Amino acid sequence: MTTYKAIIEIIKRNKGVLLLGILITGVITIFYSGEMKENDVDLAGAKIVIFDQDDSAVSRSLTEQLTNQHERVTLEDNSQKGVDDALYFDEAEYVLTIPANFGTDLAAGKAVTVDSQTKPGTFSKTLVNTTINHFLNTYQTFQKEMPAVSQQELLNLTKDTLSQEGTVHFDATYHQKQVQMVKARIYNLLSYGLFMTIFSGYAVINLAFNRKEIRDRNSCSPISRRKLSRKISVGSLSYSTVCLAVFLAFVFVASKSTFEAATGYFILNTVIFFSTMVSFSVLVASLIKNSEAINGISNVFIMGSCFISGVFVPSDILPDAVSKIAAFFPTYWFAQNNELIGNSTNFNQAFRDTFIQQSLILLAFTAVFLVIHLVTMREKGGLRLSGKEAKAALD
């Protein structure tokens, strides 16, 4: 019991570092949970930015149609960085660029395209694309059926036709999917808060018990190094399990979850990733020599992987090269599984196959970390911990 009491005391003395992950996760989770409005679906329009590089009668007519159905906004900075910032900070949801020769190509009956950039996780892309497609299809239909009519008359006919309004109804699966996507973002946060809390706990415990004076004192103890090492491992794992239960309980309440299939998959995915967190923490904590390394690894590996894996920044707006790099981090596959669950309303065999495949990749990371840990421990000649006076690590 002395060893377990020592571990508890170590955790208490380092509670500031360990509570940081809980605090950050709690604040962001509460922010995300405010977006969970199951029946609040706004089809009035999206916030769009339009860059008209053609400035023809057709492009101006399309711009007018989009402005009538959506909220047009202007940017102070029209560079790509300004566009990215506007999408990220919710100043715009859809950025449309009408290319040069758009009107000429359309009048000649050629296939035309527009360039767009959208904010991930919103319905704005579908709304605006529907408006554009309706305009183009209607114009081309009149153009095909009335070849002798002037362009301006075709535009007038198109405008009159599109002025007709209708009613759109969404079924329950749409609302379910929207809510699950928000829950997926909340569960993604565990890859930072929970991961950092578990890793920091393992690190501070390991540092305390491996101080030179403590090792020398424990060398006089008749208790074998293996037995003491086993007690420390059990105590650290117990601490991690409690953290997992606390975080999951908080996320369950904050996301207003119920006991359904999606919730079960979210929890299962978290438990699988928990094994990766523990194995990584065991490996790295055994190699850490000073407390400064704890913050360094938390910032570089844990937080860095969250940024490139789609946890803090949506993966849809990240370059493909970044996503390819992120695939070498377990956080990426945890986020991919959460996104898969959030986008699914039918948990069929195809869903299960993809979920199992990505889960096996996570388990492979777990196995690799554990194998590397065993190899390093063997090269060191076993664990360096011994003695029953583990409580002395607190002195």
N, C-alpha and C positions, 0 to 999 in steps of 0.2 A: 504493500500500500504506500510505502514511502516514495517509490518512484512515481506513482500516479498523482500523489499529492504534490510532488515537485513539479510535474507537468502542469497541473492546474495553476500552481502559483506562478510559473513562468508565463502562462497565458494571461493571467491577471495583470502581471507587470508590463506586458506588451499589448494591452488591450487597445491602446490608441492606434497602433498600426493595424491590428486585426479588425477594428471596427470601421476603418476607412472604406473597405470594400462594401460593407453593409450599408454605410451611409450613401455612397455614390449610387449603388444599385437601387436603394429605396427612393432617392430623389428622382432618378430617371424613370423608374417604374411608375411612380405616381403621375409623372408627366404623361407617359404613354397611356396609362389607364384612362386618362381624361378623353382620349380619342375613341373610346369604346362606346359608340352610340349605335346600337343595332338598327334602329329604325330611322336614323337621320341620313337619308340619301338625297343629295341635292343635285338635281338635273338642270338647274337654272343656267348653268354655264361654268366654264373654267376660266382661270386667269391666264390669258394668252399674250404672248409677245409676237408681233408679226414684222418680219423683215421682207419688204417687197422689192426685190432686185429687178423685177420686170417692168412695173409701173405701166401696165397696159390696161385696156378696158376690162379684160377678163380678170386680171389679177386684182384690179380695184373692186370689181363686183364681188369676187370671192372674199376679199377683205371686208367689204361691207356686210356680207352675209355672216361672216364669222363674228364681226363686231355686234351684230344684232342679237346673236344667240349666246355670246360669251362676253366676258369682261376683258377688254383690251387694256393692257398696261404698257408703259414705256419704261425703259431702263436708262439710268444715268450713265452706265458703262456698257457699251454694246460689244465689248470684246468677249472672247470665249470664257475668260475668267469671270466677267460680269454676269454672263448667262448662267454659268455653273453656280455662282453665289446666289443668284436670284432663285434658281430652282431649289437650292439647298435650304435657303432661309424662307421659303414659301412666299416669295414675292411674285413668283410666276409658277404655273403648273405645266405650261406647254409653250415651247418656242418654235415658231413656224418660219421657215425661210422659203419664199417663192422665188425660184431661180429665174434668171434671164431667159427670154424666148418662150416663157411659159404660155402666154397668150397666142403667140404665132404657131407654136406646135399644136396647141389645142384646136385652133382654127383649121389647121391642115389635117386634122384627124389623127394626129400622132398620139402615142401613149405619153402621158405626162406624169411626172412625180414631183413631190415637194420634200424638202428636208425638215425633219422635226427632232426636237429633244424634249423629253418629258420628265416630270418628277415621278420617281418610282412609288408604287404603292397607292396610287390614286386612280380614280375612274376617269380622269380628265383626258387621257390618251384616247380612250374609246369614244368619249363624247365628241372631241374635236375631229378625230378621224372620220366619225360618222357624218359630221357636218360637211367636211371636205368631199367625202365620197358621194354624198347626196347631191352636192352642187355639180360635181364633174359628171356623174351619171345622168343627171337630169339635162344638163347642157348638151351632152353628146347624143342623148336620145332625140332631143329636138333638132339637133344639127343633122342627124341621120335621116329623120323623117321629113324634115323641111329644108332641103339643100338650097332652095332659092331665097330663103329668108336671110336678112342681113344679120350681122353679128349682134348689133344693138337690140334688135327684136328678139333674137335668141336669148340674150341676157335678160330682157324684160320678162319673157315667158318663164325662164328659169326662176327669176325672183318671185313671180306671182305663184308659181307652183310650190316653191319652198316656204312660202308664207303660211301655208296651211299647217295647222297644229294638231297634234294628237296626244294621247295619254300613254305613258309607258308604266308598266307594272313589273315589279321585281318579286321573284319568289323567295322563299325562305332560305334557299341555298346561297343566294347572293349575300344576304345579311350575315349568314353563318360564316361565309368565307371572309368577309370584311373583319369580323370580330376575331377570327382565328389568326388572321395576318397580324393584328395588333398583339395578340397573345404570343405569337412567334417572336416578335421583336422584344417582348418582355422576357421571355425565356432565354433569348440570346444574351441578355445582360448578365446571366449567370456565368458566362464564359469570362467575364471580367471580375465581377464582385466575388463570386464564390471561389473562382480559381485563385484570385489574389489572397483571399482569406485563408484558404487551405495551404497554399504555398508558404505564406508568411508564417503560419503556425508551425509547419514542419521546420522551417528555417531557424526560427528563434529557439525552438526546442533543441534542435541539433547543435546550434552554436553554444547554447548553455551547457549541455552535457559534454561537449568536446573541448572545453577550455582546458589548457595544459595542466593547470593546478588541480582541476577536478579529475582528470584522467590519472594523474600521478597518485592522488589520494585513493581513487577507486582501485588502483592496482594492488592495494593491500587487502582488498576484500576477498573473502573466500568464495563469493558468488561468481559463477562463470560469466564471461563476457557475453556468451550466447543468451543466457537467461535474462540478463539485464537488457540486452538489445531487444529481446522479444517483448519485454515489458514496455519499453519505450515505443516500439512499433505499435503495440496494441493501444497504448495511450494516445498516440498521435492519430491512429486510425479512428479511434472513438471520438476524438475532437473533430475530425473531418466529417464523420457521420452526423454528428450533432449539427455542424454547420450546414450540411446538406439538407437535413430535416427542417432547420429554421428557414433557410432560403426558400425551399420549396413551399413551405407553409405560407410564407409572406407573399410569394408570387401567386400562389393559388388564390389567396384572398384578394390581392390587389387586382388581378386579372378577372375577378368575378367568375372563376371557373366552376364548372359542375362536373360530376363524375360521368364523363362521356368518353367516346373512343379517342377523340383528339387529345383530351387531357391525359389519358393513359399513355399515348405515344409521346407526348411532350415530356412526361415524367420518366418514361423508359429511356428516351434519348438523353435526358439529363443524367440518369444513373450510369449509363454507358460512358458518357463523357466524364463523369465523376471518377471512374476507374483510371482514365487518362490523366486527370488532374493529380490524383494520388501518386501514380507511378512517376510522373514527371517531378512532383515535389520530392518524393523519396530520392530520386536520382540526383537532382540538383542540390538539394539540401545537404546531402552527404559530401558534396564537393565544395560547398561554400566555406570560406575561411574567415570572413568578416561580415559585419552587419550592413556595411555599405552595399554589398553585392545584392542584398535582398531588394532594395529599391531599384537597383539597376536592372535586375532580371524582370521585376514586375513591370517596369516601364518599357523595356525593350521587347521582351518576349510576349508577356501576357497582354499588355495594352497595345503594343504594336500589331500583334496578330489580330486583335479585335478590329483595328482600323482597316486592315487590308482584307479581312474575311467577311465584311458586310454586317458587323455588329453595330458599330457607331456610324459608319457611312454606308448607305445602301449599295450592295454589290452591283446593282444595275447601272450606276453612274461611275463605277470604277473602270479603268482601262482593262482590256483583256489580259494584258501582261501582268497586271497586279493580281488578278484572279488566279492566274497560273502559278504565281509565286505563293499565293495564299494556300494553294492546295497542298503545300508541304507542311502546313500547320494543322494540328487537330481541331483548332477552333473553327476553321473553314468548314469542315465536315459536320461539326455540331450545328453550325448555322444553316448549312444546306439541308440537314434533316428537319430543322425547325421550319424552314421555308417550305419544304415539301409538305409537312403537316398542315401549315397554315393555308396552303393553296389547295388542299384536298377536302372534298366533301364526301367522296366515296372511297373508303379505305379498302380497295379491291386488291387483287393479286398483283397487279402492276405496281400499285403503291407499295405493297409489302416487299416486293422484290427490290425496289429502289432503296427503301428504308433499310433493309437488311444489308444490302451492299455497302451503303455508306456507314452503317453501324460497324460492319466488319473492318472497315478502314480505321475507324476510331479504336477498335480493339487491337488492331495491328500496331497502332501507336503505343498503346498500353504495353503490349508485349515487348516492343523494341526498347522502351524506356526501362522496363524491368530487367531485360537481358543485359543492357549496358550497365545497369546498376550492379548486377551480380558479378559481371566481369571486373568492374572497377574494385569492388569489395574483395574479390579473390586476389587481385594483383596487390592489394594493400595487406593481404594476409588476414582478412577478416575484419569485422567491425572493431573500432578502437574504444568501444565503451565497456566499462566493467565497474563492479563494485555496487554495494547496496546503499552507500551514502550519497545517492543521487540528489538528495535534497540540498546537498552542499553546493550544487551548481548555482543556487540562488544567491550565494554569498558574494 
